[in-house]
Amino acid sequence: MEEKSGHNLLGFHSMQKACSTIRVGIKDEQSEAVIGLNGVFLLNDGKEITGTIIVEAKKDSIIIFDKKKHIVSSGQDIRFKNKGDSTFTLFDVAIDIGFHWEKKERQVFKGDLVLKRRPHGTIAIINEIEVEDYLKSVISSEMKSTAPIEFLKAHAIISRSWLIYALKEKDNVLLTKERKKDQHCKSTMDKDQIIRFYEQESHDLYDVCADDHCQRYQGITKISTENPVRAVIETSGIVLTYNGLVCDARYSKACGGITEEYKTAWKDMDIPYLKSIYDGEKSFSPILTEKDAKSWICSRPDAFCNIKDREMLRMILPDFDIKTKDFFRWQVRYKRKELEDIICKKSGYDLGKIQEIKPLKRGPSGRIFLLEIRGTKKTIRIGKELEIRRWLSHTHLLSSAFVIEHKYDDLGDIDTFTFYSAGWGHGVGLCQIGAGVMALKGYKAEEILRHYFPGTRLEKIY
């Protein structure tokens, strides 16, 4: 994987964004918030402000109060310009929204604080920050600051690549005037089939959000060692490219032993560097039949992300991720009525008594991207992989790579469904746990990236 200069890779507008600042939406649709200003900030009118402030959305403006409830400022768009090395604190920030490990945190941020009023009378709380500082937070939010430096360097490169690619795509959407509030959700539906997948949201007031929909960004709170800072500095301006273009460098938590193709999760298109590969040092045999899928998912092959050492995992995974103990191979069991209720709640369809859940299409990692559910009232087919995970869980199944075992009651009806499953996430691109283990085994950042993104190269664009 060769590194070279490649300033011709991006248009001027995207390059300017890549080299300067980014607007990150931390909290949105807020009616009020308490914010701690840790140091001096400058308001729009040049007035200095520090300490605790209370922010409220009123009918036609945002009102800023001090802790004694005296009005400090008001307006539609209020900027708190960072004066020096000040930080600000946000309370009750939701992370991992919609997943079983969702929680709220107190988070601290560098950079400027921006408040924007929405037309319906709520507030978007935005952090404007230098891109390279943003990346230091991303890699220590996605994984852990104590992770091996070569892994963090690899992650810095793919996070930078993904960001630049996403900004360029967002510019393209704006240029074609196709931007919509629900741009991230692509759906085709008829009476018997729903195919839906979720792309990068086209946020209106900021460039990216702070949660898994984009990249995790949890401020400076998680930067507990120098490794993330060093990883970003040592890879400054370096991105992953394919045929001279910055890569859409996807990643997920654990592939389960085989990574997945792009089209299993998103558009029906082949991306050469987002192909399926075996996550280990052996050759790759794709899953072709249901028999193959069962054999694969019910085995524990030797793969990078097949790690049982909890101490090694604690070096790599954030504390809230380490609580998910089974991810390489795992299972979940439902009573039939419980699963019927979940599907009805998630889909809006009453299928009646479920008689069969049948995989129709799988990707080479075993992840299902078209599933048929047959009930006494209705039969429906659903896809792609994330929609399947949504329909079959109170939150989300860890992945759609599963096979199902049925147990029947005395009347011959299904009593329980047991899902035997593999992996955590969509499985496309870099496997975070696998890459972390590779680094622990002595692989360098460029070797890790060559493994997960075949045919790519490293190029320094600024």
VOLUMKOL-741797 format. One line per 8 residues: number of its first residue (from 1); their letters; for each residue x, y negated, z of C-alpha. Coordinates in nm, 3 decimals. Each point is the difference from the previous one (the first is absolute). Layout:
N
NUM> a> X:Y:Z ~ ...
//
This chain:
462
1> meeksghn> 0.000:0.000:0.000 ~ 0.190:-0.301:-0.129 ~ -0.026:-0.348:0.143 ~ 0.038:-0.296:-0.232 ~ -0.118:-0.356:-0.046 ~ -0.341:-0.033:-0.160 ~ -0.126:-0.355:0.017 ~ -0.198:0.051:-0.320
9> llgfhsmq> -0.236:0.244:0.173 ~ -0.259:-0.249:0.117 ~ -0.177:-0.306:-0.127 ~ 0.090:-0.331:0.160 ~ -0.311:-0.020:0.218 ~ 0.046:0.347:0.151 ~ 0.371:-0.065:0.048 ~ -0.075:-0.318:0.191
17> kacstirv> -0.234:0.194:0.229 ~ 0.251:0.280:0.043 ~ 0.272:-0.239:0.109 ~ -0.199:-0.231:0.226 ~ -0.303:0.050:0.222 ~ -0.303:0.221:0.022 ~ -0.342:-0.059:0.156 ~ -0.111:0.290:0.220
25> gikdeqse> -0.358:0.025:0.127 ~ 0.025:0.113:0.363 ~ -0.362:-0.043:0.110 ~ -0.300:-0.093:-0.212 ~ -0.370:-0.076:0.037 ~ 0.067:-0.140:0.350 ~ -0.245:-0.229:0.177 ~ 0.252:-0.087:0.272
33> aviglngv> 0.347:0.093:0.122 ~ 0.248:-0.074:0.276 ~ 0.354:-0.061:-0.128 ~ 0.320:-0.054:0.195 ~ 0.247:-0.245:-0.154 ~ 0.339:0.099:0.138 ~ 0.199:-0.312:-0.075 ~ -0.073:-0.316:-0.197
41> fllndgke> -0.209:-0.010:-0.318 ~ -0.099:-0.296:-0.219 ~ -0.361:-0.052:-0.102 ~ -0.106:-0.136:-0.339 ~ 0.016:-0.358:0.131 ~ 0.350:0.047:0.147 ~ -0.121:0.031:0.358 ~ 0.203:0.242:0.211
49> itgtiive> -0.185:0.279:0.179 ~ 0.094:0.290:0.227 ~ -0.158:0.232:0.255 ~ -0.333:0.180:-0.009 ~ -0.264:-0.112:-0.249 ~ -0.359:0.108:-0.056 ~ -0.124:0.015:-0.358 ~ -0.372:-0.012:-0.083
57> akkdsiii> -0.189:0.004:-0.328 ~ -0.271:-0.262:-0.002 ~ -0.261:-0.072:-0.266 ~ 0.222:-0.204:-0.227 ~ 0.356:0.019:0.141 ~ 0.252:0.173:0.220 ~ 0.038:-0.157:0.346 ~ 0.325:0.035:0.198
65> fdkkkhiv> -0.022:-0.038:0.380 ~ 0.272:0.004:0.262 ~ -0.043:0.226:0.304 ~ -0.192:-0.279:0.178 ~ -0.247:0.000:-0.293 ~ 0.109:-0.343:-0.125 ~ -0.022:-0.031:-0.379 ~ 0.348:-0.010:-0.154
73> ssgqdirf> -0.078:0.017:-0.370 ~ -0.262:0.103:-0.254 ~ -0.027:0.067:-0.371 ~ -0.063:0.255:-0.273 ~ 0.363:0.102:-0.038 ~ 0.236:-0.045:0.295 ~ 0.372:0.076:-0.013 ~ 0.227:0.041:0.300
81> knkgdstf> 0.347:-0.062:-0.140 ~ 0.267:0.187:0.192 ~ 0.252:-0.243:0.147 ~ 0.321:0.196:0.053 ~ -0.020:0.357:0.128 ~ -0.349:-0.015:0.150 ~ -0.236:0.298:-0.010 ~ -0.373:0.045:0.050
89> tlfdvaid> -0.198:0.274:0.173 ~ -0.329:0.152:-0.116 ~ -0.209:0.215:0.231 ~ -0.220:0.302:-0.082 ~ 0.137:0.051:-0.351 ~ -0.159:0.313:-0.149 ~ 0.244:0.247:-0.157 ~ -0.059:0.317:-0.205
97> igfhwekk> -0.360:-0.108:-0.060 ~ -0.243:0.282:-0.068 ~ 0.231:0.283:0.105 ~ -0.024:0.211:0.314 ~ 0.305:-0.173:0.147 ~ -0.145:-0.352:-0.043 ~ 0.086:-0.231:0.290 ~ 0.051:-0.365:0.092
105> erqvfkgd> 0.332:-0.162:0.085 ~ 0.158:-0.323:0.113 ~ 0.241:-0.106:-0.276 ~ 0.261:-0.273:-0.035 ~ 0.093:-0.166:-0.331 ~ 0.270:-0.220:-0.150 ~ -0.069:-0.255:-0.273 ~ -0.295:-0.238:-0.043
113> lvlkrrph> -0.355:0.051:0.122 ~ -0.276:-0.094:-0.245 ~ -0.375:-0.008:0.074 ~ -0.244:-0.009:-0.290 ~ -0.375:-0.038:0.031 ~ -0.220:0.226:-0.209 ~ -0.321:-0.140:-0.156 ~ -0.224:0.210:0.224
121> gtiaiine> 0.157:-0.146:0.315 ~ 0.277:0.235:0.111 ~ 0.377:-0.031:0.012 ~ 0.287:0.180:-0.169 ~ 0.316:0.004:0.213 ~ 0.306:0.009:-0.225 ~ 0.374:0.025:0.056 ~ 0.218:-0.166:-0.261
129> ievedylk> 0.348:0.148:0.022 ~ 0.317:0.059:-0.199 ~ -0.022:0.321:-0.202 ~ 0.315:0.154:0.148 ~ -0.124:-0.071:0.355 ~ -0.333:0.155:-0.098 ~ 0.182:0.317:-0.111 ~ 0.186:0.029:0.333
137> svissemk> -0.338:0.020:0.168 ~ -0.152:0.235:-0.259 ~ 0.263:0.272:0.031 ~ -0.009:-0.014:0.382 ~ -0.381:0.009:-0.004 ~ -0.032:0.280:-0.254 ~ 0.263:0.205:0.180 ~ 0.220:-0.057:0.307
145> stapiefl> 0.297:-0.229:0.055 ~ 0.200:0.295:0.133 ~ -0.031:0.187:-0.332 ~ 0.326:0.072:-0.189 ~ 0.139:-0.301:-0.183 ~ 0.009:0.176:-0.339 ~ -0.371:0.078:0.029 ~ -0.080:-0.359:0.097
153> kahaiisr> 0.205:-0.125:-0.295 ~ -0.195:0.228:-0.235 ~ -0.324:-0.126:0.154 ~ 0.104:-0.363:-0.033 ~ 0.061:0.056:-0.372 ~ -0.336:0.167:-0.067 ~ -0.191:-0.251:0.215 ~ 0.164:-0.287:-0.189
161> swliyalk> -0.074:0.173:-0.332 ~ -0.363:0.065:0.090 ~ -0.046:-0.362:0.109 ~ 0.145:-0.148:-0.318 ~ -0.201:0.241:-0.215 ~ -0.320:-0.086:0.193 ~ 0.057:-0.376:-0.035 ~ 0.056:0.040:-0.373
169> ekdnvllt> -0.320:0.205:-0.031 ~ -0.190:-0.261:0.197 ~ 0.127:-0.271:-0.237 ~ -0.117:0.209:-0.295 ~ -0.347:0.035:0.151 ~ -0.022:-0.375:0.054 ~ 0.113:-0.068:-0.355 ~ -0.271:0.226:-0.143
177> kerkkdqh> -0.260:-0.154:0.234 ~ -0.119:0.342:0.114 ~ 0.055:-0.051:0.369 ~ -0.287:0.108:0.223 ~ -0.047:0.043:0.374 ~ -0.016:0.380:-0.042 ~ 0.277:0.020:-0.261 ~ 0.173:0.272:0.204
185> ckstmdkd> -0.291:0.244:-0.028 ~ -0.041:0.170:-0.340 ~ -0.315:0.208:-0.023 ~ -0.191:0.199:-0.261 ~ -0.330:0.151:0.104 ~ -0.289:0.199:-0.135 ~ -0.269:0.197:0.177 ~ 0.223:0.304:0.049
193> qiirfyeq> 0.355:-0.138:0.011 ~ 0.188:-0.279:0.177 ~ 0.363:-0.072:-0.090 ~ 0.153:-0.275:0.209 ~ 0.353:-0.111:0.078 ~ 0.149:-0.295:0.181 ~ 0.272:-0.219:-0.143 ~ 0.191:-0.292:0.147
201> eshdlydv> -0.257:-0.253:0.112 ~ 0.003:-0.326:-0.192 ~ -0.004:-0.222:0.307 ~ -0.121:-0.352:-0.066 ~ 0.157:-0.217:0.272 ~ 0.327:0.189:0.043 ~ 0.234:0.227:-0.193 ~ -0.021:0.319:0.208
209> caddhcqr> -0.167:0.116:0.319 ~ 0.186:0.133:0.303 ~ -0.146:0.351:0.014 ~ 0.029:0.332:-0.187 ~ -0.209:-0.133:-0.290 ~ 0.317:-0.184:-0.101 ~ 0.301:0.060:0.226 ~ 0.008:0.006:0.378
217> yqgitkis> 0.124:-0.334:0.129 ~ -0.007:-0.039:0.378 ~ 0.225:-0.299:0.056 ~ 0.331:0.010:0.184 ~ -0.137:0.206:0.290 ~ 0.120:0.334:-0.140 ~ 0.352:-0.112:-0.096 ~ 0.168:0.161:0.301
225> tenpvrav> 0.344:0.063:-0.156 ~ 0.223:-0.168:-0.257 ~ -0.058:0.277:-0.255 ~ -0.299:-0.158:-0.183 ~ 0.180:-0.335:-0.023 ~ 0.314:0.165:-0.128 ~ -0.196:0.216:-0.247 ~ -0.168:-0.303:-0.158
233> ietsgivl> 0.318:-0.209:-0.010 ~ 0.206:0.281:-0.156 ~ -0.265:0.057:-0.271 ~ -0.088:-0.367:-0.055 ~ -0.163:-0.051:-0.341 ~ 0.034:0.367:-0.100 ~ -0.303:0.172:-0.151 ~ -0.084:0.331:-0.161
241> tynglvcd> -0.052:-0.020:-0.377 ~ -0.102:0.227:-0.286 ~ 0.073:-0.101:-0.361 ~ 0.087:-0.351:0.116 ~ -0.325:-0.060:0.195 ~ -0.046:-0.019:0.376 ~ -0.162:0.319:0.129 ~ -0.337:0.038:0.165
249> aryskacg> 0.181:0.177:0.285 ~ -0.272:0.188:0.187 ~ 0.054:0.191:0.323 ~ -0.191:0.200:0.259 ~ 0.071:0.155:0.338 ~ 0.056:0.371:-0.081 ~ -0.045:0.174:-0.335 ~ -0.033:0.346:0.153
257> giteeykt> 0.284:0.147:-0.205 ~ -0.093:-0.116:-0.352 ~ -0.062:-0.361:-0.101 ~ -0.303:-0.088:-0.210 ~ -0.056:-0.160:-0.342 ~ -0.123:-0.357:-0.025 ~ -0.319:0.091:-0.186 ~ -0.125:0.225:0.280
265> awkdmdip> -0.051:-0.307:0.218 ~ -0.050:-0.288:-0.245 ~ -0.041:-0.068:-0.374 ~ 0.003:0.284:-0.254 ~ 0.346:-0.080:-0.126 ~ 0.345:0.151:0.022 ~ 0.276:-0.202:0.165 ~ 0.334:0.171:-0.075
273> ylksiydg> 0.162:-0.080:0.335 ~ -0.312:0.096:0.203 ~ 0.006:0.365:-0.097 ~ -0.037:0.298:0.231 ~ 0.325:0.135:0.145 ~ 0.090:0.259:0.262 ~ 0.099:-0.169:0.325 ~ 0.308:0.205:0.061
281> eksfspil> 0.310:0.141:-0.160 ~ -0.177:0.281:-0.189 ~ -0.167:0.010:-0.340 ~ -0.361:-0.113:-0.044 ~ -0.299:0.220:-0.084 ~ -0.323:-0.199:-0.042 ~ -0.328:0.127:0.138 ~ -0.213:0.123:-0.291
289> tekdaksw> -0.279:0.215:0.147 ~ -0.211:0.024:0.315 ~ 0.202:0.309:0.092 ~ 0.320:-0.208:-0.031 ~ -0.154:-0.273:0.217 ~ -0.097:0.242:0.276 ~ 0.339:0.168:-0.004 ~ 0.180:-0.336:0.012
297> icsrpdaf> -0.216:-0.170:0.265 ~ 0.001:0.307:0.226 ~ 0.381:0.020:-0.010 ~ 0.270:-0.210:0.165 ~ 0.265:-0.042:-0.272 ~ 0.342:-0.142:0.062 ~ -0.044:-0.369:-0.085 ~ 0.145:-0.327:0.125
305> cnikdrem> -0.329:-0.107:0.162 ~ -0.042:0.340:0.171 ~ 0.151:-0.122:0.324 ~ -0.086:0.135:0.344 ~ 0.264:-0.183:0.205 ~ -0.202:-0.262:0.192 ~ 0.314:-0.193:0.100 ~ 0.097:-0.042:-0.365
313> lrmilpdf> -0.355:-0.112:-0.078 ~ 0.014:-0.257:0.281 ~ 0.303:-0.154:-0.171 ~ -0.201:-0.043:-0.322 ~ -0.368:-0.053:0.084 ~ -0.162:-0.294:0.184 ~ -0.155:0.091:0.335 ~ -0.358:-0.006:-0.132
321> diktkdff> 0.093:0.236:-0.288 ~ 0.180:0.248:0.225 ~ -0.337:0.078:0.161 ~ -0.097:0.181:-0.321 ~ 0.177:0.323:0.096 ~ -0.106:0.225:-0.288 ~ 0.052:-0.145:-0.346 ~ 0.202:0.247:-0.207
329> rwqvrykr> -0.264:0.271:0.051 ~ -0.316:-0.066:0.197 ~ -0.364:0.100:0.026 ~ -0.336:-0.144:0.095 ~ -0.324:0.185:0.073 ~ -0.358:-0.126:-0.031 ~ -0.334:0.148:0.084 ~ -0.210:-0.016:-0.317
337> kelediic> -0.251:-0.248:0.146 ~ 0.281:-0.230:0.117 ~ 0.153:-0.004:-0.348 ~ -0.342:-0.060:-0.161 ~ -0.048:-0.301:0.228 ~ 0.348:-0.137:-0.081 ~ -0.058:0.032:-0.376 ~ -0.342:-0.164:0.025
345> kksgydlg> 0.141:-0.290:0.204 ~ 0.305:-0.052:-0.222 ~ -0.170:0.047:-0.338 ~ -0.362:-0.102:0.057 ~ -0.115:0.332:-0.152 ~ -0.205:0.261:0.182 ~ 0.120:0.318:-0.169 ~ -0.208:0.225:0.222
353> kiqeikpl> 0.154:0.319:0.135 ~ 0.353:0.037:-0.140 ~ 0.042:0.326:-0.184 ~ 0.341:-0.045:-0.162 ~ 0.298:-0.238:-0.015 ~ 0.198:0.079:-0.313 ~ 0.326:-0.153:-0.129 ~ -0.028:-0.072:-0.375
361> krgpsgri> 0.331:-0.178:-0.071 ~ 0.327:-0.003:0.189 ~ 0.329:-0.179:-0.053 ~ 0.330:0.190:0.005 ~ 0.042:-0.053:0.376 ~ -0.336:0.166:0.066 ~ -0.182:-0.328:0.063 ~ -0.358:0.014:-0.124
369> flleirgt> -0.116:-0.288:-0.216 ~ -0.337:0.141:-0.108 ~ -0.217:0.184:0.250 ~ -0.350:0.142:-0.029 ~ -0.234:0.014:0.300 ~ -0.312:0.212:-0.052 ~ -0.295:-0.049:0.233 ~ -0.360:0.115:0.005
377> kktirigk> -0.119:-0.349:-0.100 ~ 0.278:-0.119:-0.228 ~ 0.332:0.097:-0.155 ~ 0.258:-0.270:-0.051 ~ 0.359:-0.027:-0.122 ~ 0.235:-0.253:0.157 ~ 0.354:-0.133:-0.059 ~ 0.269:-0.117:0.022
385> eleirrwl> 0.214:0.118:0.289 ~ -0.065:-0.285:0.245 ~ -0.376:0.007:-0.058 ~ 0.000:0.373:0.073 ~ 0.191:-0.066:0.323 ~ -0.251:-0.270:0.096 ~ -0.308:0.215:-0.060 ~ 0.125:0.296:0.203
393> shthllss> 0.106:-0.173:0.321 ~ -0.125:-0.247:0.261 ~ 0.303:-0.212:-0.106 ~ 0.225:0.156:-0.269 ~ 0.136:0.351:-0.043 ~ 0.379:-0.016:0.009 ~ 0.007:0.122:-0.361 ~ -0.213:0.167:-0.268
401> afviehky> 0.238:0.300:-0.030 ~ -0.224:0.258:0.163 ~ -0.163:0.338:-0.039 ~ -0.324:0.086:0.181 ~ -0.103:0.303:0.200 ~ -0.370:0.058:0.080 ~ -0.155:0.185:0.291 ~ -0.364:0.105:-0.024
409> ddlgdidt> -0.277:0.031:0.258 ~ -0.242:0.290:0.043 ~ -0.237:-0.147:-0.261 ~ 0.269:-0.011:-0.267 ~ 0.041:-0.378:0.010 ~ 0.342:-0.165:0.040 ~ 0.064:-0.063:0.369 ~ 0.348:-0.159:-0.010
417> ftfysagw> 0.243:-0.143:-0.255 ~ 0.372:0.025:0.075 ~ 0.233:-0.213:-0.211 ~ 0.358:0.128:-0.024 ~ 0.201:-0.291:-0.122 ~ 0.342:-0.140:-0.096 ~ 0.159:-0.344:0.018 ~ -0.088:-0.348:0.117
425> ghgvglcq> -0.107:-0.261:-0.256 ~ -0.032:-0.007:-0.378 ~ 0.344:0.158:-0.047 ~ 0.103:-0.219:-0.296 ~ 0.356:-0.132:-0.023 ~ 0.224:-0.006:0.306 ~ -0.082:0.232:0.290 ~ 0.087:-0.214:0.302
433> igagvmal> 0.063:0.285:0.244 ~ 0.184:0.199:-0.265 ~ 0.218:-0.299:-0.087 ~ 0.075:-0.060:0.367 ~ 0.109:0.361:0.040 ~ 0.215:-0.027:-0.314 ~ 0.183:-0.294:0.159 ~ 0.047:0.195:0.322
441> kgykaeei> 0.156:0.276:-0.211 ~ 0.252:-0.248:-0.144 ~ -0.161:-0.105:-0.332 ~ 0.068:-0.358:-0.113 ~ -0.275:-0.247:-0.094 ~ 0.063:0.035:-0.375 ~ -0.016:0.381:0.028 ~ -0.330:-0.020:0.185
449> lrhyfpgt> -0.147:-0.229:-0.266 ~ 0.130:0.216:-0.284 ~ -0.170:0.300:0.160 ~ -0.346:-0.159:0.032 ~ 0.005:-0.228:-0.308 ~ 0.171:0.200:-0.279 ~ 0.136:-0.197:-0.294 ~ 0.012:-0.333:0.185
457> rlekiy> 0.294:-0.226:0.071 ~ 0.092:-0.273:0.247 ~ 0.025:-0.355:-0.130 ~ 0.076:-0.324:0.181 ~ -0.240:-0.270:-0.118 ~ 0.091:-0.282:0.237
//
